[in-house]
Amino acid sequence: MKVKLPSGKTEKIEITSIKVEKLLHLLGINPSSVIVVMDGQIISEDSALCNEDELQIIRVVYGG
């Protein structure tokens, strides 16, 4: 699986099957501070992922 991190770095991760929430935990990323995009669509934390997927993790910025 290819994962583009909020830093802009791309990591290749070998998995069999994992949920988004678990992947974020493994990467040390707080799920409430990011959105995860696959194929141009935002996916939820309970979405199942496979090794062929390509994701982008985008940090959410709050302001006022």
C-alpha positions, -999 to 999 in steps of 0.1 A, spaced: 0 0 0 12 35 -7 5 62 18 12 99 12 17 114 47 8 149 58 45 158 56 44 150 19 66 119 23 52 87 7 56 54 26 51 19 12 35 -4 38 29 -41 34 -4 -53 48 -29 -80 42 -60 -62 55 -64 -33 79 -89 -6 88 -81 31 84 -83 36 122 -56 9 129 -34 22 101 -34 57 116 -26 43 150 3 23 136 16 55 119 12 75 152 -13 98 137 -43 112 157 -74 103 136 -92 135 147 -65 157 132 -66 142 96 -88 131 68 -80 101 46 -85 102 9 -86 72 -15 -94 77 -52 -104 113 -47 -130 104 -20 -128 109 18 -131 75 35 -141 67 71 -120 53 99 -138 20 97 -131 14 60 -111 -17 52 -79 -14 33 -59 -38 12 -23 -39 0 -31 -24 -35 -47 8 -21 -32 42 -24 -41 67 3 -34 103 10 -35 115 46 -43 152 49 -39 172 81 -69 193 90 -62 229 100 -86 247 123 -87 285 125 -109 314 131 
